[in-house]
């Protein structure tokens, strides 16, 4: 239901995505090895949305490709309404950027 509501009634998790979210929700570790475009971003977003923000205020996701970072930042911010920032070697190193770009 969370997925359906957050995506404007456009997405329903597939079996792999559902099992991933359930594993995380039950406190189990989960590793997903899947190809590009197979739907790994949705479980990450759902796990963040289902986390208790009091105990889990920060989630770190490592994306090895800059293009993937840009796509995930766009998806998280617009599709899932999860404020994120992308940090890599292109991130400005001055405090002005950090003060403006930090998630709420």
PATILUM-83119 format. One record per residue: residue number from 1; x, y, z of N, C-alpha, C, O in turn. Coordinates in Angstrom, 2 decimals. Example, Ala and Ser with C-alpha at 12.3 -4.5 7.8 and 13.67 -1.06 7.14 Angstrom:
BEGIN
 seq  n_east n_north    n_up ca_east ca_north   ca_up  c_east c_north    c_up  o_east o_north    o_up
   1   13.19   -5.69    7.80   12.30    -4.50    7.80   13.20   -3.30    7.80   14.24   -3.32    8.46
   2   12.85   -2.25    7.08   13.67    -1.06    7.14   12.90    0.03    7.87   13.41    1.14    8.04
***
This chain:
BEGIN
 seq  n_east n_north    n_up ca_east ca_north   ca_up  c_east c_north    c_up  o_east o_north    o_up
   1    0.82   -1.19    0.00    0.00     0.00    0.00    0.87    1.26    0.00    0.54    2.24   -0.66
   2    1.96    1.23    0.73    2.86     2.38    0.75    3.36    2.69   -0.65    3.37    3.85   -1.07
   3    3.77    1.68   -1.36    4.28     1.84   -2.72    3.19    2.43   -3.62    3.45    3.38   -4.36
   4    2.01    1.88   -3.56    0.88     2.33   -4.37    0.57    3.80   -4.08    0.34    4.58   -4.99
   5    0.56    4.16   -2.80    0.23     5.53   -2.41    1.31    6.53   -2.81    1.01    7.59   -3.36
   6    2.57    6.20   -2.54    3.66     7.12   -2.81    3.89    7.35   -4.30    4.28    8.44   -4.70
   7    3.64    6.35   -5.11    3.88     6.47   -6.56    2.65    6.91   -7.32    2.62    6.81   -8.55
   8    1.64    7.39   -6.63    0.44     7.87   -7.32   -0.32    6.76   -8.02   -0.84    6.95   -9.12
   9   -0.40    5.61   -7.38   -1.11     4.45   -7.90   -0.52    3.92   -9.21   -1.24    3.42  -10.07
  10    0.81    4.04   -9.36    1.43     3.59  -10.60    2.36    2.39  -10.44    2.69    1.73  -11.43
  11    2.79    2.08   -9.20    3.74     0.99   -9.01    3.28    0.02   -7.93    2.76    0.42   -6.89
  12    3.49   -1.25   -8.21    3.26    -2.32   -7.24    4.53   -3.16   -7.24    5.03   -3.52   -8.31
  13    5.07   -3.48   -6.07    6.33    -4.24   -6.03    6.19   -5.62   -6.69    5.18   -6.30   -6.54
  14    7.24   -6.00   -7.40    7.33    -7.36   -7.93    7.79   -8.28   -6.81    8.13   -7.81   -5.73
  15    7.79   -9.58   -7.05    8.10   -10.56   -6.00    9.46  -10.31   -5.36    9.57  -10.30   -4.14
  16   10.50  -10.10   -6.17   11.84    -9.86   -5.63   11.85   -8.61   -4.76   12.46   -8.61   -3.69
  17   11.19   -7.57   -5.21   11.14    -6.31   -4.46   10.38   -6.50   -3.14   10.81   -5.99   -2.10
  18    9.28   -7.22   -3.20    8.47    -7.46   -2.00    9.25   -8.26   -0.96    9.24   -7.93    0.22
  19    9.95   -9.32   -1.40   10.75   -10.14   -0.48   11.89   -9.33    0.14   12.22   -9.51    1.31
  20   12.47   -8.45   -0.64   13.55    -7.59   -0.14   13.04   -6.69    0.98   13.66   -6.58    2.03
  21   11.90   -6.04    0.74   11.33    -5.13    1.73   10.93   -5.90    2.99   11.16   -5.43    4.11
  22   10.32   -7.07    2.82    9.94    -7.88    3.98   11.16   -8.30    4.80   11.12   -8.27    6.03
  23   12.24   -8.69    4.12   13.46    -9.07    4.83   13.99   -7.92    5.67   14.34   -8.10    6.83
  24   14.04   -6.75    5.08   14.52    -5.56    5.81   13.59   -5.24    6.98   14.06   -4.96    8.08
  25   12.30   -5.29    6.75   11.32    -4.97    7.78   11.43   -5.93    8.97   11.17   -5.56   10.11
  26   11.82   -7.18    8.68   11.97    -8.18    9.74   13.37   -8.16   10.36   13.70   -9.01   11.18
  27   14.19   -7.19    9.95   15.53    -7.05   10.53   16.55   -8.01    9.95   17.61   -8.20   10.55
  28   16.26   -8.63    8.82   17.19    -9.56    8.19   18.04   -8.83    7.16   17.63   -7.82    6.59
  29   19.23   -9.36    6.92   20.09    -8.84    5.87   19.59   -9.35    4.53   19.02  -10.43    4.43
  30   19.82   -8.55    3.50   19.38    -8.95    2.17   20.36   -8.41    1.13   20.75   -7.24    1.19
  31   20.75   -9.25    0.21   21.65    -8.85   -0.88   20.92   -9.09   -2.19   20.41  -10.19   -2.44
  32   20.88   -8.06   -3.02   20.24    -8.19   -4.33   21.32   -8.09   -5.39   22.04   -7.09   -5.46
  33   21.44   -9.11   -6.21   22.34    -9.09   -7.36   21.46   -9.18   -8.59   20.97  -10.25   -8.93
  34   21.28   -8.06   -9.26   20.38    -8.02  -10.41   20.89   -6.97  -11.40   21.60   -6.04  -11.03
  35   20.52   -7.15  -12.62   20.97    -6.27  -13.70   20.34   -4.90  -13.68   19.40   -4.63  -12.93
  36   20.87   -4.04  -14.53   20.35    -2.68  -14.69   18.89   -2.73  -15.14   18.53   -3.49  -16.04
  37   18.07   -1.92  -14.49   16.67    -1.83  -14.87   15.80   -2.92  -14.29   14.64   -3.07  -14.68
  38   16.34   -3.70  -13.35   15.57    -4.82  -12.80   14.72   -4.43  -11.59   13.94   -5.25  -11.10
  39   14.86   -3.19  -11.10   14.00    -2.74  -10.02   14.62   -2.74   -8.64   13.93   -3.02   -7.66
  40   15.91   -2.44   -8.54   16.55    -2.42   -7.22   16.27   -1.13   -6.45   16.33   -1.13   -5.22
  41   15.96   -0.05   -7.14   15.72     1.23   -6.47   14.44    1.22   -5.65   14.42    1.78   -4.55
  42   13.39    0.61   -6.14   12.11     0.60   -5.43   12.22   -0.01   -4.04   11.71    0.60   -3.09
  43   12.85   -1.17   -3.84   12.98    -1.69   -2.48   13.75   -0.76   -1.55   13.43   -0.66   -0.37
  44   14.76   -0.08   -2.07   15.51     0.87   -1.24   14.57    1.97   -0.76   14.55    2.31    0.42
  45   13.80    2.52   -1.68   12.87     3.60   -1.34   11.82    3.12   -0.33   11.53    3.82    0.63
  46   11.27    1.94   -0.56   10.24     1.43    0.36   10.81    1.16    1.74   10.15    1.42    2.75
  47   12.03    0.64    1.81   12.65     0.40    3.12   12.86    1.72    3.86   12.65    1.78    5.08
  48   13.26    2.75    3.15   13.42     4.07    3.78   12.08    4.58    4.28   11.98    5.09    5.40
  49   11.05    4.46    3.46    9.72     4.96    3.83    9.13    4.21    5.02    8.37    4.78    5.80
  50    9.48    2.93    5.16    8.93     2.12    6.25    9.78    2.20    7.53    9.33    1.77    8.60
  51   10.99    2.74    7.41   11.85     2.88    8.59   11.28    3.91    9.57   10.58    4.84    9.18
  52   11.59    3.70   10.82   11.23     4.68   11.85   12.25    5.81   11.79   13.43    5.58   12.08
  53   11.84    7.03   11.43   12.82     8.12   11.28   13.51    8.51   12.59   14.56    9.16   12.55
  54   12.95    8.13   13.72   13.59     8.44   15.00   14.84    7.59   15.19   15.86    8.07   15.69
  55   14.77    6.32   14.78   15.91     5.42   14.96   16.77    5.28   13.70   17.92    4.87   13.79
  56   16.23    5.62   12.54   16.95     5.49   11.27   16.82    6.78   10.48   16.08    6.84    9.50
  57   17.55    7.81   10.90   17.40     9.11   10.26   18.26    9.27    9.00   18.03   10.18    8.21
  58   19.24    8.39    8.82   20.12     8.47    7.65   20.22    7.08    7.01   20.40    6.08    7.70
  59   20.11    7.05    5.71   20.34     5.82    4.95   21.43    6.11    3.93   21.37    7.12    3.23
  60   22.41    5.25    3.85   23.51     5.41    2.91   23.35    4.37    1.81   23.29    3.17    2.08
  61   23.28    4.84    0.58   23.20     3.95   -0.58   24.41    4.23   -1.44   24.69    5.38   -1.78
  62   25.13    3.19   -1.80   26.33     3.35   -2.62   26.00    2.94   -4.04   25.60    1.81   -4.31
  63   26.18    3.89   -4.95   25.95     3.65   -6.37   27.26    3.87   -7.10   27.84    4.96   -7.01
  64   27.75    2.87   -7.83   29.08     2.97   -8.43   29.16    3.84   -9.68   30.25    4.18  -10.12
  65   28.03    4.21  -10.25   28.04     4.98  -11.49   27.37    6.34  -11.30   26.30    6.43  -10.70
  66   28.01    7.39  -11.80   27.46     8.73  -11.62   26.09    8.87  -12.29   25.20    9.53  -11.74
  67   25.90    8.28  -13.44   24.61     8.37  -14.13   23.52    7.72  -13.27   22.40    8.23  -13.20
  68   23.83    6.60  -12.64   22.89     5.94  -11.74   22.59    6.83  -10.53   21.45    6.88  -10.07
  69   23.60    7.51  -10.02   23.40     8.43   -8.90   22.40    9.52   -9.27   21.52    9.85   -8.49
  70   22.55   10.09  -10.46   21.66    11.15  -10.92   20.23   10.63  -11.06   19.29   11.30  -10.64
  71   20.08    9.44  -11.64   18.76     8.84  -11.81   18.11    8.55  -10.47   16.93    8.85  -10.27
  72   18.88    7.97   -9.54   18.31     7.66   -8.23   17.97    8.93   -7.46   16.94    8.97   -6.78
  73   18.79    9.96   -7.55   18.47    11.21   -6.88   17.16   11.77   -7.40   16.33   12.25   -6.62
  74   16.97   11.73   -8.69   15.73    12.22   -9.29   14.54   11.39   -8.83   13.51   11.95   -8.44
  75   14.67   10.07   -8.87   13.57     9.18   -8.45   13.21    9.39   -6.98   12.03    9.51   -6.64
  76   14.21    9.42   -6.13   13.94     9.56   -4.70   13.27   10.89   -4.39   12.30   10.95   -3.63
  77   13.79   11.97   -4.97   13.24    13.29   -4.69   11.85   13.50   -5.29   10.98   14.04   -4.61
  78   11.64   13.09   -6.53   10.36    13.40   -7.18    9.34   12.27   -7.07    8.20   12.51   -6.68
  79    9.72   11.06   -7.39    8.77     9.96   -7.40    8.38    9.49   -6.00    7.21    9.21   -5.74
  80    9.37    9.41   -5.10    9.12     8.85   -3.76    9.06    9.91   -2.66    8.79    9.58   -1.50
  81    9.30   11.17   -3.00    9.29    12.27   -2.03   10.24   12.03   -0.86    9.92   12.35    0.29
  82   11.41   11.47   -1.15   12.45    11.24   -0.15   13.59   12.20   -0.46   14.24   12.07   -1.50
  83   13.85   13.16    0.43   14.93    14.12    0.16   16.30   13.45    0.28   16.62   12.85    1.31
  84   17.10   13.57   -0.78   18.45    12.99   -0.76   19.43   13.96   -1.42   19.03   14.90   -2.11
  85   20.68   13.71   -1.21   21.75    14.39   -1.93   22.72   13.33   -2.46   22.87   12.26   -1.86
  86   23.35   13.64   -3.57   24.36    12.77   -4.15   25.72   13.34   -3.80   25.98   14.53   -4.00
  87   26.58   12.50   -3.27   27.91    12.94   -2.88   28.94   12.09   -3.63   28.94   10.86   -3.51
  88   29.80   12.75   -4.38   30.89    12.08   -5.08   32.03   13.09   -5.24   32.00   14.14   -4.61
  89   33.02   12.78   -6.07   34.16    13.69   -6.18   33.81   15.03   -6.81   34.59   15.98   -6.74
  90   32.62   15.13   -7.44   32.18    16.40   -8.02   31.44   17.29   -7.02   31.13   18.44   -7.34
  91   31.16   16.78   -5.84   30.45    17.55   -4.82   31.33   18.71   -4.35   32.50   18.51   -4.02
  92   30.77   19.92   -4.32   31.56    21.06   -3.83   32.06   20.82   -2.41   31.39   20.18   -1.60
  93   33.22   21.32   -2.12   33.84    21.09   -0.82   33.68   22.29    0.13   34.34   22.34    1.17
  94   32.82   23.24   -0.23   32.63    24.39    0.66   31.36   24.22    1.49   30.44   23.49    1.11
  95   31.33   24.89    2.61   30.21    24.74    3.55   28.90   25.32    3.00   27.83   24.89    3.43
  96   28.96   26.26    2.07   27.74    26.83    1.50   26.88   25.73    0.87   25.67   25.71    1.07
  97   27.50   24.83    0.11   26.75    23.75   -0.53   26.10   22.85    0.52   24.93   22.49    0.39
  98   26.84   22.50    1.54   26.33    21.60    2.58   25.17   22.25    3.33   24.21   21.56    3.67
  99   25.23   23.53    3.60   24.15    24.22    4.30   22.88   24.29    3.47   21.78   24.23    4.02
 100   23.01   24.43    2.16   21.83    24.54    1.28   21.32   23.17    0.88   20.11   23.00    0.74
 101   22.19   22.19    0.70   21.81    20.91    0.12   21.44   19.83    1.12   20.97   18.77    0.71
 102   21.63   20.06    2.39   21.34    18.99    3.36   19.85   18.67    3.37   19.01   19.57    3.36
 103   19.51   17.36    3.39   18.09    16.97    3.45   17.45   17.44    4.75   18.11   17.62    5.77
 104   16.17   17.63    4.68   15.40    18.07    5.85   15.23   16.93    6.84   14.61   17.11    7.89
***
